[in-house]
Amino acid sequence: MQQQLPWFVKTETFKTTLTFPQIKPHLAAHKVWVAELREQGVSVTSGYRVDADDRPGGGGLMLFAAEDHGAAERLVLQ
């Protein structure tokens, strides 16, 4: 039986001084990175945080499995 890894949560807040066109290239790179993690076998999902009206923007949330806190920290610092 395979051991279940603990899950971790990473949140992000977009800089309010940046416009969406300035943020967009970083989001594209993030999506590629998440896809690469999945290809490596990492259990991960991510998406926009939403406001009270269910509109995306302002930041993101990522849930992922890792061996321990140290491994989780190394992953998010990539």
N, C-alpha and C positions, 0 to 999 in steps of 0.2 A: 504494500500500500504506500502511495506517495504522500509525503508529509505536506500538510497545508501550510503555506506561508502566511505570515501576518500581512494585513492590509494597512496602507498608509495613505494619507490625504495631503495634497499640496494645493495651496490656493495662491492666486496671483491677483494683483490689482494693477490695472493699466495706469500709467502716468496721466494725470488729468491735463498736463501741458501738451500732450501729443494728440494729433488728429488721427482719425481712423486710417487715412492713407499712410501715415507714418508707422502705425502699428501693424498694418496688414502684412508686410514682408516677414515680420517676426512670427505672426500667426501661421503663415505658410511654412516657415522653417520648423515651427513647433509640430505641425501636422506631419511633416516628413519624419521628424524625430520619433513621434509616437508610433508611426507605422513601422519604423525600423525596430523599435523596442518590441512590438508585437511579433515581427519576423524573428526576433531573437528568442521568443518564447515568454516574454514578460507579460503577465496579466495586467493590462492597463486600459483605462478609459478616461477620456477627458472631454471637457466642453466649456462653453461660456457660462459664467454666472449670469443670472437674469435679475432685472429689477422688479419692483412691485407690480409692474404691468406686463411681466413675462418677456421683456425685451432684452436681448443679449447686449452685453457691453459692460465695460468697467473692470473686467477681469475674467479669470477662469478657475477651474477646479479640475484636479487630476486625482484619480484613485488608482493605486497600483499595489501589487504584492512584491515583497522583498524579504530577504533572509532575516534582516534585523534593521534597527534604526540606522546603524552605520552604512549599510548597503543602500538604504532608502535615501540617505543624505547624499551619498556619492552619485546616485542616479539623478537626483534633481539638480545637482551642481554641474551636470554635463553641459 
